[in-house]
Structure formats: C-alpha cells, structure tokens
C-alpha cells in the first residue's frame, strides 16, 4: 500500500462558534471515521486541524518575504490526514467518507500521493 496526504480545504473558519452539541457530533464523526480507517489498516496518521493564522514565505530575489493575510488565501488549508491505500482511486473513495465534507458542504479534500524517498 502507498501513503496519501488528505488536505482539507475550504472549511468554515467559524466552526468553533457553532453550538457545542454540533461540535461534539462532528468530533464524534471524526473519531468514528478514524477508527474505521484504523480497523482496515488505512490510517497512517489522523493529522490535525490547522490554525487560521500563519505566514506565506516567498523567495523573491530580495530575500524572504512574509505575508500575514492568510484569511485572503482562497484555498485555505484547514487540516490534513495521512492514509494508506492500494491506489489513488481507492484513496479518493476513502476521502469521500471524510466527515469534513459533511461538515463543510463547499469544502474539498485534495488527495495527493506521498512519494517515498530512497
């Protein structure tokens, strides 16, 4: 099996302001999904949600430049997980079950193979 990075994009940055019962239900769904992946040998690393703040570092010929306007990034990454699958197609099928998509109807999960460096 190969490893794949799941990148959760376009989430709702105000999800922590939802009613506590809704947050609890979402977290329970994540826990169940991770247990399911683990039981089938597909979970490598559950990953983590990412904070809204950050910097963008660019080499621009004049050194390194930082940009604190992360809220303006259209493809804001909200979190990640690492799974194992037999193929990109299988990884995509597993990603379709991510609670992220139920909690964020306009969000997406990007599936990228992780290359093994030897």
C-alpha positions in Angstrom: 0.0 0.0 0.0 1.1 3.6 -0.7 0.6 6.6 1.6 -1.6 9.5 0.6 -2.0 13.0 2.1 -5.5 14.2 2.5 -5.7 18.0 2.5 -8.9 19.6 3.8 -9.6 22.8 2.0 -12.3 25.5 2.2 -13.6 24.8 5.7 -15.7 27.1 7.8 -13.3 29.2 9.9 -16.1 29.9 12.3 -16.9 26.3 13.1 -15.8 26.7 16.7 -18.7 29.2 17.1 -21.3 26.5 16.4 -23.4 25.1 19.2 -21.5 22.7 21.4 -23.8 19.8 20.5 -23.0 20.3 16.8 -19.2 20.5 17.6 -19.4 17.3 19.7 -21.3 15.4 17.0 -18.7 16.5 14.4 -15.8 15.4 16.6 -17.5 12.0 17.3 -17.9 11.5 13.5 -14.2 12.2 13.0 -13.3 9.7 15.8 -15.6 7.0 14.2 -14.1 7.6 10.8 -10.5 7.3 12.1 -11.4 4.1 14.0 -12.9 2.7 10.8 -9.7 3.6 8.8 -7.5 2.1 11.5 -9.5 -1.1 11.6 -9.0 -1.6 7.9 -5.3 -0.7 8.0 -5.8 2.5 6.1 -5.0 5.1 8.8 -1.3 6.2 8.9 -1.7 9.5 10.8 -5.0 11.2 11.7 -3.3 14.5 11.3 -4.7 17.7 12.8 -6.7 20.8 12.1 -4.6 23.9 11.4 -4.9 27.3 12.9 -6.2 30.3 10.9 -3.0 32.4 11.4 0.2 31.8 9.6 2.7 33.3 7.1 3.5 32.7 3.5 7.2 32.7 2.8 8.4 33.5 -0.7 11.8 33.9 -2.1 11.5 36.9 -4.3 15.1 37.7 -5.2 15.4 40.2 -2.3 15.4 37.7 0.4 12.4 36.1 2.2 9.1 37.9 2.3 6.3 37.1 4.7 2.6 37.8 4.3 0.2 37.6 7.3 -3.0 37.8 5.3 -3.9 34.1 5.5 -7.6 34.9 5.5 -7.3 36.1 1.9 -5.9 32.7 0.7 -8.7 31.2 -1.4 -7.5 27.7 -0.9 -7.0 27.9 2.8 -5.9 24.5 4.2 -7.9 23.6 7.3 -6.1 20.4 8.2 -4.7 17.1 7.0 -4.6 13.3 7.4 -2.4 10.6 6.0 -3.9 7.4 4.8 -2.7 4.2 3.1 -4.4 2.8 0.0 -3.8 0.5 -2.9 -4.3 3.2 -5.4 -5.2 6.9 -5.9 -8.7 5.7 -6.8 -9.0 3.8 -3.5 -7.6 6.8 -1.6 -10.2 9.1 -3.2 -13.0 6.7 -2.3 -11.8 6.7 1.3 -11.6 10.5 1.3 -15.2 10.8 0.1 -16.2 9.4 3.6 -14.3 12.2 5.5 -16.6 14.0 8.0 -15.0 17.2 6.7 -17.2 17.0 3.6 -20.4 16.6 5.7 -19.5 19.5 7.9 -18.3 21.8 5.1 -20.5 21.4 2.0 -18.4 23.8 0.0 -15.1 22.3 1.1 -13.0 19.8 -0.7 -10.5 17.1 0.1 -7.4 17.0 -2.0 -5.7 13.6 -2.3 -2.0 13.5 -3.1 0.3 10.6 -3.2 3.3 10.8 -0.8 6.5 9.8 -2.6 8.9 7.6 -0.9 12.4 9.0 -0.9 15.1 6.3 -1.0 
